């Protein structure tokens, strides 16, 4: 399989972009080689500039639950594009998407659209601090909530992939009020509340997707809900990744735990840049222009992102669509589960993860014990067999409505071959 054109473009990119990429984990440093330069996406597939075709489980890092260039999204975007790309003024599309989200997630009584997951989590925590009149937040080691200064502490994902301790340029003052605890460790959170009476919020990926896929242990999310209520703090679910991915109502519906605030992104934009934060009305009424928490954005709620999001949520809400997605995810999980000892597979809805580890993975401490060298070799072997996985042990994978039995079976067959040679 030749990648000569991709390699040439990457060589040129190194002179134009930091590390040759616009986002760190795309650089393939954790798995070796040059990243693929993509020419187009077709349903469940990516086609690179060399003409190689891959079953895609990255799906733009999660947004494309309908696969690449889904016809109904493309048609809707073409129509919206003719009307204008951005108005800087309200449009009915914002209301339509907001209604769809609230119908699926009743905890989101008021919602503010923004342009990225980072913007959503940063803003939600600003609101939480204002509401509680407290400064401190608790996050979990290995959970990534975007690249805002206050959240680049023990943040998994790309930071972990590149071996960076946190990030240069983040001052001590910026993270002074950020406390950390191990994921799935309620006692550690309880100890933090005992030591600090000024915690505004606990933010958590209810299903961790940035240290690989790590599921919440039974009782963990419920315990966080109880601890925050007792201590007068807010519970923030970062559902940028899990929203409409693990369940039609997000992780909060899957696990039956209601947060005070929710952050969203990815799927709600149907592949266009988007983010959102929302929650209880009394909290969100603090956001300007109603309240004293200022946040604004030139392209927030732009008609293209709203259109793609509306069409995407409509499509997955149709009868039988989610059941089919769940079956696809289960089929892939079962197939990968046959790869033998030392391979750990986890899944929640349309998200999945695979570790080369001899121990169960329930936290970042466990994830760090995984054999990243073997994963890198596995990734290269899968690429040679036409399967595109995230180029890092510490990222989740995704399936779409376009992944059928043929794609799943071909993937499992490729994985069995790949695991036998790494």
N, C-alpha and C positions, 0 to 999 in steps of 0.2 A: 504494500500500500504506500504509494508515493505521497509525500507532503511537501514537495519541493517549493511550490508557490507559497504555501503558508510559512515555511521557514524563511523564504526570501522577504516576505512582508514583515515578519517579526524582526528580522535584522534591520529593516528600515524603521520599524516602529520604535526600536531601542534608541534611535536618534531623535525621535519626535515626542515620545511619551515616557514618563517615569516608569522604568521597568518594561516599557513596551506595551503597557496596558492602561485601561481606564479604571480598573478596579483590581486590587492586589492578587486575589486568589486565581484570577484568570491566567496568571503568568506561568502556571504549570511547574513552579519551583518545587512543589512538594512531590511531584511525580516524575519530573524530568522531561526534557524535550521542549520543543516549541509549541505554543498554544495553536489550536486550530483557528484559522481565519474563515469565517462562515460566509457563504454566498447567499444562502436562503434556508428557510425552514418550511417543511411540508408536513403538516399533521404531527405524527410522532417522530419525524425524522429531521436531522440537520444534514445539509449538503455543504461541504467545505469548498474552498476555491480551487482545490485540486480535483474536484468531482467525486470525492469519497462521500459515501452516504452512511449515516449512523442513526441507530435508534437512540433517541435523546431522552435522558433521565435528569437533565439539568433544567430544561424548560424555562430558560432565562432566570434560573434560581427560584422558581416556584410560581410565577404569575400565570403561566400558560396552561391552565387546567383544561382548556379546550384544544390544546395543541397549537402548533404554529399556523398562523394565517387562516384561522377558522373562517369559512365563507360568510357566516352571518355577522361576525365581528368586522370583517373587511368591508362588507357592503354597508354596514351602519357607519363605519368610519369614513368611507368615501362620501356618503351623503352629508355627514357632519362637516367634513373638510370643506365642502363647497359653501357652507354657511359661515365659515370662519374658524380660525384655530384658537383664538383666545379673545375674550371680550373685556376682561377686567371688570365684569359686572355680573349680577346674578343671572342664572338661567334655570329653566325648568328641569334640565337634566340633573342638576345637583339634588333637587327635591326627589326625583325619581330614584336615584341611587341611594339617597339617605333613607327613603321609605323601605327600599328592599333590604338594606342592612338592618334597620330596626325591626322589621318583621322577622328576620332570622335571629337577631340578637336583641331581645327586648331590654337588656340591661343598658343598651346604648340609646338613651332617651333623647339626647341632643348630640350632634356630631359636627365636627369641624374638618373640612377637607384641606389637606396640605399636599406636598409634592414628593415626599419620601418617607420611608419608615423612620429614619433618623429624626426628621422634623417632627414626626408624630410622637415618638417617645420623649424627646426633649420637651415638647410642649405639654404633654400630659403630666410630666413630673413637675413642671413649673406650676401647673394648675393645682396639683396635689399639695405642693408646698404652700401655696396661697390659701387653699381651703383649710388646711390643718394649722397654719401659722407655725410650722415646724420646718427645720432645715434639712434633716437627714433622710436619706433613702437607703434601702437595702436591696442589693442585687445579688445574683448567684454566680459563683465562680464557673466560668465556661459559657455563660449565657451572654449573647451579643445583642445589644439593643441600639445599634447604630453608632456613629462615630462622634457624637457629641462629647465634649471634654469630660463631663461628669460621669459618663458611662464607660469610658475606656479604662476600666479597672478589671483585671482578671476576666477579660472578654474573649471568648473562644473564637471560633471561625477563622477568618483571615489572619487575625493577630496571632493565633496559635499556629497556624500553618506556616507563617514566616518566622516563627520563633522569637517574636518581639515581646518584651516583658509587658509593655503597655503601649505608650506612644510618646515619642519625643514631641515637645511642644505643649504637652499637657502639664499645667503647673500643679504644684502641691495644693494650692488654694482651691483649684477647680474640683479636686476630688476629696477635699478634706471632709465633706459631709456624705461621702459615699461609703457605706459599709458593705462587706461581703460575707457570704456564707456558702457552704457547699450545697449544691443542688441535691434535693431529696433529704436534707438534714434539718428536720424540724427543731431538734434540740439546739442547734446552732442559732437558729432564728430566735428561739425563745431566750437564749442567753443574750443576744443583742438587745432585745427589748428590755431585759432586766438591767442591762448596763446603760441604756440610753432612753431617756424619757422624751426625746425630741425627734423621734422617727416619724416622718410624714407619710411614707409609703413603702411598700414592698413591691418591686417590679419583678416579674418572672415570665419566662417563656413556659407556658403551661405544658407544652411538649417541647423539650429542648431540641433545637435543630441546628445549633451552631457549635456543637462539640461532637458532630455526628448526631444521629437520632437517639435521644435518650428519653424514655418514657417516665412520667411521674410515678413514684411508688404509691400503692394504695394508701390513701389517707393524707398524702403530702399536701395536695392543693386544698383539701378540706381543712387541714391543720393551719395552713396559712390564712385562710379565711377567718378561722376562729381567733388566731393570734392578733390579726389586724383589728378585728372588731373589739376585742377585749382591751387593746392598747390604744384605741382611738386613731389608728392609722388607716390609710387607704390601701386597697389591694388593686394593683394594676396588672392586667394580663396583656402581655405583648403578643398579640395575635397577628402581627405583620405576616408571619409565615403560616401559622396554623389556621387563620381565619378562612373559612370555606375550603380548607384543605383536609382537616382531620374529621370534619363533620359539617353538614350544611349550616349549623349554628355555631361553628367554631369549637375550640376545646372547652369553652364554658358550658356548651350544651352536651358535649361528649361526656364530660365528667360531672356535670350537675353542680358546678360551683360558679356563683355569680360574683364577678369583680365589681369594683366601684368605677374603674375606668378601663377602657380597652383601646389598644392601638391596632391599627389595621394598615394594610398595604397590599402589594403583590396582586392577588387574585381580584381585588375590587377595582383594579385598573385595567384588567384584561390584557396586560402586556405593555401598557403605557405608564409613564411615571406618575405615581400617586401615593398618598398616605392619608390617614385619617385618625383622629382620636375622638373619643366620646364616652359618655357614661351617664351617671345620675344627673338629672336636671339641675338640682341645687348646686352641684359641683360645676357643671359646665356653664352655668349662668355667670360664673366669674370671668369668662372669656370675653374680651372686648369684641363688640362695643357694649355688651351688657354690663361687663364688670371690669375689674382693674388689671386683669392678666392680659398683657398685650402680646399678640401674635398675628402676623399678616403674611401674605404671599402673593406675588404678582400673578402667578399661573394657577393658584389654588382653585380647584373646581372647574378647571378649563374644560370646554365642551368635548374635546377629543378623549381625554381620560374618562370623563363621566360616561360618554357613549360606549366605550369599550367595556367599562365596568358594568353598566346596565345590561348590555347584551350578554355578557359572561354570566352574571347572576341569574338572568332569565333562563339561560340555557341549562345551567346545572340544577335549577329548580323544577325543570320539567319532569313529569312522572317517569320513574325508572332510571333516570340518568345517574343519580347518586348510587343507587343499588349496583349499577353496572361498574361504576368507579370502584366501589368497595370490593366487588368480585375480582376486578383486575388487580387491585392491590393485594388481595389475599392470595391470588394465583402466583404473583411474583414472590411474595413472602414465603409461600410453601416451596416454591422451586429453589429459591436461594437457601432455604433451610436444609436442603439436601447436600450442601457443599462439604459437609463433614465437620469433624472436631476442630475447634479453634476458630470457627467462623460464627460470629454472633449476629443475628438478624433481628431487627425490630421494625415495627410498622404501626402507624396510626393513620387510618383512612388512606389518603393518597400519598402520604409521606413514608419513606422507608430509610433504613440505614444498615450498614454492614461494617462490622469490626473484625479484624483479625486479632482475637484476644482469647486467652484461656480463662478469663474471669468475666462474670456478668458485668455489664457496664451500666451503672446507675448514677454516675457523677463524673465530673471532669477528672478527678483523681483516677478513676477507672479508665476513662477514655485515653489518658496519657500513657497507659500501660500497653495500649494496642500496638501491634507491629506495623508501624508506618512504612517501613521499607518493603514489607510484603504487600501492603496495600498499593504502593507505588508500582511495583512490578505487576500486580493484578490489574491496575488501571491501564497500564501500557498494553497488556495482553488483551484486555477487553476492547481497547481502541483498535487494535489490529484486527479484531473480529467484528468490527462495526457497531460497537456499543459505546456510547458517550456517557460517562459518569462524571460527577463533579471531581475536579482534580485535587482533592484533599480528603484525607480520612475524616476530617472534622466538619463535613457538610452533609446535609440530608439529600436524598434523591426524591424524585417526584414522578408520578404517572399522570396521564391525561385521558380524556375521553377517546383520544385517537389511538391509544395503546390497546390493541386487541390481543386475542389469544396467540396469533402468529408472532407478534412482536415479543410477547412475554416468553413464549416457548423458545424463540431464537435467542433471547437474552439468557435464559437459564442454561441452554445448551452451550452458549459461549462461555458462561461463568464456570461451568463444569470443566471445560477444556482449560480455561485460564487458570483456575485454581490448581490444576494438576501440574502446571509448569512453573509455578511461582513458589 
